[in-house]
Amino acid sequence: MPHTAPRLLATMLAALLLAGDAAAQPQPRSRVAEQVQHRSDEILKEAFRSVVAEARKSVVVVRCAGKDVAMGTIVSGDGWIVTKASEIGDKITCHFADGRNMPAKLVASNEIQDLALLKLEPDEATALPAVTWGDASHLQLGQWLASVGTGPLPLATGVLSVGRRAIPSHGAMLGVQLDESDRGPTVVKVVDESGAAKAGVKANDVILQIAGTPTPTRDDLLAALQQHRIGAVLKVKILRDSKEQELSITLGKRPATTQPSRAEIMNTMGGPLSLRSNGFPEVIQHDTVLKPSECGSPLVDIDGKVVGINIARAGRTESYALPADVVKKAIEDLKPVAPTRPK
C-alpha cells in the first residue's frame, strides 16, 4: 500500500476542513461538536478501509453462551485464535464475518498477559487466513493505528500515545500492615480474613521474598506486589524466630474507597472499562476508543500489519495493546500445552 500515508494525510485535512465548516454553522455549540466528531470519525474510518481489508479476514467475534464477550485474532491457518482470557466463559463459539459459526475450546491461557489460546473444533477449520505480523519496535509516538473488527471499516482509529511500559496491578494486597526494620519489611498487623491471615502470617514476621523476588525494603515489597493481580497465589518467604518459612498467599482486593476519585469518574465517562485493565508487564497505549468486548482484536499500522493485540480498555481515551512480539512469544509458550491431533 505505497500510497496509504498520503491518502490518510489528505483525509485528515478533509476532516479538519469539515470541522471548520460545521463550526461556522449557526447551531448550538454542543450539537456542532457532536456532529463534527461523528462525521470526522466516519471520514477517518473510511480512509482506513483499505488498511484493514486483509487483517479483518483474520478476526472473529468470540461468544460465550451466545453473548459477545471479546474479539479473537486468527494466528494460525489450522484454527488457533488468541483472545482476552479474563472475558472467556463456557460454550465458546467464534463468529466469522461471512456468517459462519464454529465451536471452539479453551486450550491454554497466560494469566499475566491475560491472553487465551482457543482452538476451533471442526476438522474443516483449516486454511484460515492468519494475521500478518508487523514490527511493534518501530512504532513512534503519534503514529496512526486502527483497531480491526470483522466489518469493512475499523472499529476505531487513533494514535500511539505512550510507548512500551508496564502497567502495575491496582488494588491487590497481602493483607498486612508493615513497618521498616533493619531485618526488612516487618509485619505489624495481619488483616482479619485476608490472604495473609489464612496463610498463617503473624505479627513480627519478616517478609524476605515474594514470588522469588527479594524484598529487602518495604518499597521493594510493594513494587514486587504490583506485578501481580488480585486472586494470584504467591509463594512468600518469611523469617520467623530466626527460621525461614515459605507460605502460599492468595492476593486479595483492597477495600474500595467510599468516594471515587475525580480521575476515576472521568475515566468512566467515555463508556465501560475492561474488568481487567492492569497488571500487564509490557503494553503500548493508544487512544483508540474500544468497548471491553472489542478487546482481543488486532491493532494495525497504516500498512495493515498487526503490531499488537488489544487487551484492555483502561480509560476514557486510554486503551492497551500487547506488542506483536510479546503475543508471538506467549503463543509459543502456550501451544506446547495443546493436545496433538491423533494421526
N, C-alpha and C positions, 0 to 999 in steps of 0.2 A: 504494500500500500504506500507507494512513494509520495503520493500527493495528499496523504491524510492530514499532516500537520498544517499546510497552507489552507486546506478546506476548513479545518477546525478554527483557525485564526479568523477566517472570513466570517464564519458562523458566529463567533463570539462578538465580532464587531457589529454584526447584524442585530444580535441580541441587545447590545448597548444602545444602538440606534432605536430599537423598538422601545427600550426603557425610556429614552428621552422623549420619543413621540407620545408615548402613553402618559408620561408625567405632565405633558403640556396640555392635556385634555382637561376641561373644567369638571372634574369629578372629585368626590371625597378622597382625601389622601390615602386612607386605609384601603379603599377599593382599588385605587390606582396601583398601589404597591402589590396588592394581591394579584391583580391582572398581569402586571409586569413580571412578577416572579413566575407565575404559571406559564405564561407564553414564552419566557426566556428558557425555562426548563424544557418545554416542548421542543424548542429550536435546537438546544444543545443535545437532547436525546436523539433527535432526528439526524444530527451531524455524526453521531456515533453509530448509526445503523450499520454501516459497512464495517466498522471497527469490531463490533460484537458478532458479526454474521457467522463466523466459524466457531467461536467459543460457545455460543448459545446451543449449538448442536450437542455439546457435552454437558448440558445442565439438565437436572431433573428436579421435580418438586418431591420432597420426602414427606410422606404421610404416615401417621401412626393412628390406628383405629379410625381411619377416614378423615383425620384432621391434618391440615397443612402445618407442619412443625418446623421445617427447615428446607433449605435448598441442598442439592447434592451435586458434586462435580465428578464426572467420569474420568478416572485416571488410568484406566487400562481397558483395552478393547474387549476383554473377556468378562466384563461385568463388575469390576471393582469401582467403588464410589466412596469418596470422602464427604463427610458432613460434620455438623456440630454435635458432639457427643451428648452434651447435657440436655438436649432437646428430644433425644430419641427415646421412644417408649416401645410398646408392643404392637404387633400386627403391622409391620413395616411394609409399605408399598412405595414404588417410585413411579411418578407420572411423567411421561415424556411429552415434548412439545407436539408430537404427531398424534397424541391421544392415547398411546399405548400405556398400559399399567402393568408393572411387573412386581411380584412379591420379592422382598429382599430380606436378608438376615444380617444381624449384627455379628461380625466376626471377631473384632477386637477394637479396643479404644485406648487412647492416650489421655489419661486424666489431666496431666499437666497442660497439654496443648488444647484440651477439650475437642480433640478430633476423634471421629469414629470411622471405622472402615466397614463398609457394607459390601455384601456380595449378592448380586441378582441371582435368584434361584433357578429360573428356567434354563435348560441346556441351550436354548436358542439365543441366549443373551451373549452373542459373540459378534465380533467385527463392529463393535460400537465405537463411535468417534471419541477418542480420548483427547484431552486438552493438550495444547502445545504450550510448554512452559517457557517463560521468559526469565530474565536475569534481574532479580529484585535488587541486587547490589548496585545497579547503575541508576536507580531511581534518584531523582532530585526533588528537593522541596519545591512545591508549586507546580509540579508536573501533573498534567491531566490524566485522570483514571476513570474507569467505568466499571460498575458492578453489573454483572451479566445474569439475566434470568432466562426463561425459556422463550420469551417473546422476541420479536424482531428489533425492538428498541431496548436499551439498557434499563435496568431497574432504576438507576440513578447515575449521575455523573458528579465528579468533584475533583479535588486536587490533593496531592500528598501534603499533609500539614505538619507532620512530625516524622522524622526518620526512625530507624530501628531503636527500640528501647524495651526495657522490661516494665511490666505493669504489676506492681505488688498486689498481694491479696489484701482485701479490706475486711476487717471485722473478725478474722479468725483469732482465737485465743486459747491458751493452755488452761487458763483458769487459776492463775496465781498472781499474787502481789509480790513484787521483787524489791530487794534492796541491793546496793552495790557493796561488796566486801573485798578484802584482799584475796579471798579464795575464788571469787567470781560472783555471778548473779545468784543471790541467795533468797530463798522463798521465805517471805514474812507471813503470808496468809494464803490459805487454799480456799478458793470459792466453792461453796457447797454445790453439790450435784454437777460440778464441772468435769471435763475430761481428766484433769489432773487429780481431782478428788477420787474419781472412780478408779484411777490407775494406782492410787496409794501414795501420791506425793504428800510429804509432810513439811511442816514449818522447819526451817533451818537446813533443808536440803539445798545443795548447791547444784545448779544445772550446768553440766560440763559440755554437752553436745546435744544438738537437735538434728536428727536425720543425718548423722555423720558429720555435721558442720560444727567445729569448735565454737564455743560461746564464752570467751574469757571475760566479756563485759556485758552489761545489760543491753547496751546498744547493739552489740553483736547478736545477742539473742533475739532482739526484736527484728533485726534485719533478716536473720535466718527464718524467723516465723513468717515474714511477709512473702516468702517464696512458696508458701503452702496455703491451701484453701480450706474453708470450713468442711468438716467431715473427713479430712485426711487423717490417717492413723500414722503417727510418727514414733520412731524409736528415739527415746530421750534418755541420755546417760546422766545419772545424778551421782553426787557424792554424799553419803550419809554415814556419819560416825566413822569417818576415815576409810570407808569402803565404797567402791564404785558399784552401781547397780544400773540395769537397763530396764526401762519401763516402756510400755506401749500406750501412748496417749492420743485420744481422738480429739481433734481441734473442734472447739465449739464456736458459737456465734456470740459476738459481743452484744450486750443489751442495747436495744435501739434507744436513741435519744428521744425525748418527748417532743422536741421541736426540730423538724428538718432544717438543715442549713439553707441559706439563700442559693448556694450553688446547686444543692440537690433539687430544690424547687425549679430552678431554671433548666436543669438538665431534663426534667420530665415534661417540660412544656412542648418539646418537639415530638412527643409521642412516646410509646412504651420503650423501655430499655431491656436488653438481654438480662435474664436472671443470672447468668454467669458472665461477668464483664471485667473480671480482674484475675490476677494470679497467673499471667502469661509471661514466660521467660523472655520472649522476643516477638514483637509485633511492629508493624508500621501503622501509622494513624493517618486517616484521610477524612475529608468532610462530606463524603457521600452519605446521604440520609437513608438509612435502611430500616426496615421492620425487623424485629427479632427473628421472625420466621423466614427472613431472606438471608440469614447467615448460613454459611456453607456454600455460598455462591462464589464463582471465580471473580477476581479483580484483574482487569486487563489494562495495559498501557495503550497508547494511541496506535500501536502496531498490531493490536489484537492479541498479544502474547500474555499468558496468565502469569502475573507477577506475585500473586498471593491468593489466599482463600479467606474470605470474610468470616470472622469468628465471633464478633460481638458488636452490638450497638451499645455504646457506653455513655453517650451524652447527646445533647441537642444537635450538635454538629460534629460528633466525635464517634467514628467507627474504627474498629481494629481489624487488621488482616494479618494472618500468619504469612511471612515471606515464603516464596515458592521453594527455596532451598530447605527451609525448615519443614515444610509439608512433605517434600520428597523424602527427606531423612526419616520422618515419622512413618511414612508409608513403608519404607524399607524395614523399619523395626517391627511394624505390626504384621506385615504379610507372612513372615515365617510361622506365626501363630495359626494361620489359616489352614484348615484341613485340605489335603490334596484330593482331587477327584480320582476315584478308583479307575484304573485302566480296563 
